[in-house]
Amino acid sequence: MPFGMMPGMQYEERAVTLECGDNVLFYSDGLVEAHHTRRERFGFPHPMALLQEHPGDPGLIEHVLNELARLSGSGWEQEDDVTLRRADATQAQQGQESVTVNVERL
């Protein structure tokens, strides 16, 4: 189910081929727009770095939330929802042409 979509907006649909072992992290804009008391944003580099640092880690969402809490600090006031989903492509059974995607959501 899509999240973060606005009525009346146009969205581009794309297909992506995942290889066995690939991981995908879906997140809402509330993650990258979160900022700490100095008004610096969490931004796109942090989720990308965490994906590279923890490939295939079932605790990826926890790592992202911990990094968000660390960078935001105790004075952070959440202004938008933060929605995260992780998907992992697992090996197809012999004779199958597709892989199963396991999705973890928060």
PLY file of the C-alpha trace (Angstrom):
ply
format ascii 1.0
element vertex 106
property float x
property float y
property float z
element edge 105
property int vertex1
property int vertex2
end_header
0.00 0.00 0.00
1.44 3.40 -0.94
2.15 5.91 1.80
2.78 9.61 1.67
0.74 10.14 -1.49
-1.26 13.32 -1.93
-4.61 13.48 -3.76
-4.44 15.19 -7.15
-0.67 14.75 -7.52
0.86 12.83 -10.41
3.38 10.12 -9.60
5.72 8.22 -11.85
5.60 4.43 -11.69
8.81 2.47 -12.18
9.77 -1.18 -12.06
12.95 -2.28 -10.32
14.53 -5.70 -10.58
15.91 -6.89 -7.27
18.64 -9.48 -7.04
18.67 -12.08 -4.29
19.93 -10.39 -1.13
19.04 -6.84 -2.22
17.49 -4.56 0.39
15.19 -1.59 -0.10
14.34 1.05 2.49
11.15 3.04 1.90
10.66 6.14 4.01
8.42 9.17 4.18
9.63 12.74 3.91
9.30 13.09 7.68
12.59 11.20 8.03
14.75 13.32 5.73
13.10 16.58 6.80
13.59 15.93 10.53
16.04 18.38 12.04
17.76 19.06 15.32
17.81 22.22 17.39
20.39 23.85 15.05
17.83 23.36 12.22
20.12 21.04 10.23
18.11 18.33 8.46
18.62 14.58 8.75
18.70 14.56 4.94
19.23 11.82 2.38
22.87 10.90 3.14
22.10 9.28 6.51
19.64 6.63 5.25
21.96 5.87 2.31
24.98 5.49 4.60
23.04 3.23 6.97
21.94 0.99 4.08
25.57 0.61 3.02
26.78 0.14 6.60
24.18 -2.50 7.52
23.33 -4.44 4.32
20.82 -7.20 4.98
20.64 -6.34 8.69
17.16 -7.18 10.04
17.63 -4.31 12.52
18.04 -1.66 9.80
14.94 0.29 10.83
16.18 0.34 14.43
19.57 1.66 13.23
17.82 4.44 11.27
15.66 5.42 14.25
18.67 5.39 16.59
20.63 7.62 14.20
17.64 9.95 13.90
17.39 10.19 17.70
21.15 10.72 18.05
21.31 13.51 15.47
18.04 15.16 16.48
18.93 15.39 20.15
16.66 15.66 23.14
15.20 19.02 22.05
13.77 17.65 18.80
10.09 18.25 18.19
8.63 15.93 15.59
6.82 18.01 12.97
5.86 15.26 10.52
5.24 11.53 10.61
8.21 9.23 10.08
7.19 6.09 8.20
9.72 3.36 7.42
9.49 0.06 5.54
12.26 -2.36 4.68
12.06 -5.04 1.99
14.53 -7.88 1.36
14.62 -10.03 -1.77
15.19 -13.69 -0.92
16.21 -16.53 -3.20
13.55 -18.01 -5.49
12.72 -21.70 -5.17
13.95 -23.90 -8.00
11.61 -23.56 -10.98
10.23 -20.18 -9.87
10.86 -17.12 -12.00
10.38 -14.59 -9.23
11.67 -13.92 -5.76
9.79 -13.36 -2.55
10.06 -9.91 -1.02
9.85 -9.86 2.77
8.61 -6.53 4.08
9.19 -5.19 7.59
7.20 -2.16 8.59
7.09 0.11 11.57
0 1
1 2
2 3
3 4
4 5
5 6
6 7
7 8
8 9
9 10
10 11
11 12
12 13
13 14
14 15
15 16
16 17
17 18
18 19
19 20
20 21
21 22
22 23
23 24
24 25
25 26
26 27
27 28
28 29
29 30
30 31
31 32
32 33
33 34
34 35
35 36
36 37
37 38
38 39
39 40
40 41
41 42
42 43
43 44
44 45
45 46
46 47
47 48
48 49
49 50
50 51
51 52
52 53
53 54
54 55
55 56
56 57
57 58
58 59
59 60
60 61
61 62
62 63
63 64
64 65
65 66
66 67
67 68
68 69
69 70
70 71
71 72
72 73
73 74
74 75
75 76
76 77
77 78
78 79
79 80
80 81
81 82
82 83
83 84
84 85
85 86
86 87
87 88
88 89
89 90
90 91
91 92
92 93
93 94
94 95
95 96
96 97
97 98
98 99
99 100
100 101
101 102
102 103
103 104
104 105
